[in-house]
């Protein structure tokens, strides 16, 4: 169903002005820098850039070892964002994420200790290994960009973005994310294993990295050692690119197609429930960002069809009867998209 069209290439002309051209160049620079460290994963890079350009949260689903942490870390460094990573475990507490009040031993008074959620880009690794209470602590932060600690409401930095990873729910020690939290993620992208040629390149790069010498000892170098603090873009460049995304033209026909798809999920007899209006907004915002990434000042139907799975599938649930009859969420979505064409 997804075509995964390549979005790299020479910078095109922009009838909408220099802002869109500058935004496209910003994205191209980031992708070029990521490509020096991360092998393949073009579609995942595009989804992360869509999340950055729209301020929407992204959920990546896949098995460990596919380079998710390396990718997000590289992009954060390229844009000069404050980046923090949290490894979710079953024994975590909400205060481990948002922070808590602690006693200052010098004054005997309480002061606020801010948790890792106070960052521009938070990587929530294996979020579905945490207990539901901890997962719920993320809701206010993700939706309202603020948290409450000790009765005080504190705003999070801007920009603020959560990129979470989750293991397939069939694995032991995982808790399925509730629908309310899944709906907070603009996109849910399912990662695949690299192609044969890409996997060979990954191995070839690793064996040629050598050792990193420090403090009289040495450790094998990894891809993380390739992430440099050199010349990078700035948050100002990101903000300018976000403004260019807001200026991308969305036709009335495109909006009608988004509404038709969302409403079709609610009316399908194969689904227990369909998408909320938030899904339609996510489709439009993601399509605008993809247009900039592809070098366009307007959205096209291809954007809708390319992004539909990542926007819709985690917001619908196949009924028990339909599942027993062999229907899947992807199959239902494909039939709904076919009716739009």
N, C-alpha and C positions, 0 to 999 in steps of 0.2 A: 504493500500500500504506500509506503514512504519511498520517495525517489532519491532522497539524500543528494540533491544536486550540488555540485561543487560551487563554492561561492568565492573562490579566489580568482585572481586574474588582474589585468591592467585596469587602472582607474578609469572609469567611464566619464562621460560628460554629464553635467547636472543642470538641467534647465532651471531648477529651483534656486541656484545660487551657490556661493562659495561655502556656506555652512554645511550643506550636505556633502560636498566634496571633501571638506576637512574631516567630517565624521567618518566617511568611508576610508580616508587615509589613516585615521586614528585606529580603526579596526584592523586595517591591513598591517599596520606596524605591530600591533599586538599579536596577530596571528603569525607573522613572520618570526617574532621573537619566541613564541611558544613552539614553533616548528623546529627550532634549533635544539630543543630539549625533549619535547614529547614527540614520539613517532606516531604518525597517523592521528586517529581520533578527531578528524576534521569536523564531523557532525557534533561531537560533544563540545568542541571549542566554540562552534557557532551557537549552541544552546547557552553556554556560559556567557557569551558576549550579548546574547539577547537578554538574558537576565540582568546583566550590568546596565545595559542601555535603557531598560524599562523600570529598573528598581524592583522587579519581581523575584520571588524566591524560586529556587530550582532544587528538585529532588532527583538524584542519580541512583538508579537501581542496578546492581550488578554484583558479581562475586569479587572478593578481595584480589588485589594484585593487578588491576587494570590501569593503574596510573592516575586515579582520581585526585589523590592528595597532591601529587606532583603537578598536575595540570592546574589546579586551583591556586596552588602556591606560586606557580610561575606567572599566572595572569595577575595575581595580586601584586607581585613585585614589579611587573611591567607597568602597572597603572599607579604604582606608589601608594597602594592602599594599606591601611592598618589591618593586618591579617592575623587571625587566631584560629586555632584548631582545637576541638574538643572531641575526645574519644568517649562515646557514650557506653556505659556499662550498666548492668542490672542494679548495682548498689549505689548509683548516683542519686543525689538529692537536688531539688530545684535550686537551692542556694549555690550549688556547684556551677550553675549556669549563669544566673542573674546576679549573684553576689549576696552579701548578708551584712548584718550589723555586728561589729566586733568591739570589744572593750579596749580602749587605748590604755596600756599599763602606766603611762606617765601621768595622764590626767584622770583616769578612772571613768571617763565618759565614753559613750558609744560613738563610733564613727562608721561610715559606710565603706565596706570593701566591695569594689566593683568586680563583677565576674567577667568571664571572657566574652559575654554577649556585647560588651562595650567595645566594638570594633567596626570597621567599615565592611569587612568581609569575614563572616564566621563560617568555618567548615565544621558541620555537625556530622562527625563520622559515625556510621552505623547507628543512626538515630533510633532505629526500631529495636535496639537491644536494651534501651532504657525502659524503666517502668512507666506506665501511663501517666503517673503524677508528674514525672519529669518532662515527658512529652508535652503535657498540658502547660507547663511553665513557659514553653516557647510561644504559645499562642498570642499573648499580649505583645510580646516583643516583635513577632513577625507581622502582625496586623496593624498595631498602633505605633510601632517604633518607639516604645517606651516600656519601662518596667517599674514595679513598685517594690521598694525595699524598706522595711521598717516603717511603713506608713508614708514614706516619701515617694513621689512619682518622679522618675528621672528619665529624661529624653536620651535616646541613643544617638550615636554620631550619625552624620549624614555625609555621604550615602551610607545606608545600612542594608546588607544583603546576606541572606542565609543560603548557603549551598549545602544541602544535606545528602548523605549517602545512606542507603539501606540495603540490607541483604535480602535475598528472596525469602518470602515469609515461610517457605517450607523448611528453612534451616532451624535447627534447635536453638533455643535461647532468644527468640525474637518475639516481639509484641507487635501485632498489626496496628498501624497508625489509624486512629479514628477518622471518620469522614470529615469532621470539622477541621482537623489539622491538615489532612490531605488537600482540602480545598484551598488552604492558604498558599500552597505551592502553585505558582503560575504554570510551571512545566514539570512533568515527570518524564525523564528520559531513561530508557533502558539500554544499558551498555552491552556491547557485544565483544567477543574476543577479537584480537587483531587478525588481519589477513596474514597468510603464510609469509609473504614477502616482508610485511611490517614486523612480524615476530622475529624473523631472521635479522632484520636491521637492529632491533632492540638488543638481541644477544651480541651482535657484532660490536655495537657501541659500548656495551658494558665491559667486554673483555679487553677493550683498549683504553680504559679509564685509568688504570694504574692505582697507585697509592697516594694517600694524602698524609704528609708528614707533619707532625705537630708534637711539641713538648717531648722531643726525644723518641717518640713512638710513631706508629703509622697505622692507618686503617684503610681498607679498600674504598676508593672513591665510588660515589653513586651519582645518579642523574641529578640529585638535589645539589650536589657540589657545582653543577653547571649553572645554577641560578645565580646571576651576578647582580650587583648593586649599581651597575653602570647606567648609562643614559636610559631614561624611561619617560613615559608620559606622566601626566599629572592628573590630579582630581579635577582641575579646571578643564583639561582636555576632555575628560569623561563627561563633565557637566555640559560642555558645548555639544558633544555628540548626542547626549540625551535630549537637548533642545532641538537638534536636527531631526531626531526621531519623532518628536511631537509635531513637527511641521510636515511630515509625510502625508500625502493625500490619501484618504480612504473614500472610495466611491460609495454611493448609496446602494448600488448593487451588491458590493462586497459586504456591507453591513446586513443587508437582507439575507444573504447566504449564511452569515454567522448566526443570525437569529433563527433561521430555518433549521440549521443543524442542531443548535442547542434545544430548540423546542421538540425536534424529532426524537431526541434522546428521552425526553419526558413522556412522549406519547407511545414509545415502543413497548409492545406487550412482552418483549423478551427481557426487559430491564425492571428491577425493583424500584429504582429511582434514576433520574437523569441529572442533567447539569443545571446549576443555578446561573443567574445572569452574570456571575463572576467569570464563568467560562467564556461567555461571549466577549467580555472585556479583555480577557487574557488572549483570546484569538486575535483581536484587533491590535492590541499593543505588541504582541509578539510578531505579528505580520509587519507592522511598521518598522520594528527593529531589523527584521530580516531584509526588508527592502533596502535599508541603508547599508547593511552588510553586503548585499548583492549589487549595490551601486545604483539603486533606483530611488526616485522621489515619489513613488506611488506604490501601492500594494497591488498584487495580481492574484488570480485564483490559485496559482501554484503555491503561494504562501499558505493559504488555508489548508490545502491538501497535504502539504509537507509537515505542517505543525499540528494538525488535528489530533494525531495519536498522542502526542506529548501533552496536549492541553485537555483532552477529553477522557482518555481511558481511566485515569485515576479518579475521575469524578462520577463514574457510572458503576453499577453493579448488576451483573446478570442474575436473573431470578434462578431459584433452585431448579424449577422445572425446565427452564431453558438450558441451564448448565447440564442437567442430566440428559437432555436431548442432543448434547454435543455443541451447543452454541458457546462462543467465547466473546469477550468484550471487543477484541480486535475484529472478529467477524461481523458483529453487529455494527460497529462503526464503519467498516468498509461498505456494508450495504447502504447505510445512511448517506455516506459520501457519494455513492453511485447514483442515488436518487437526486443529488444536487446537480450532478453534471448534466 
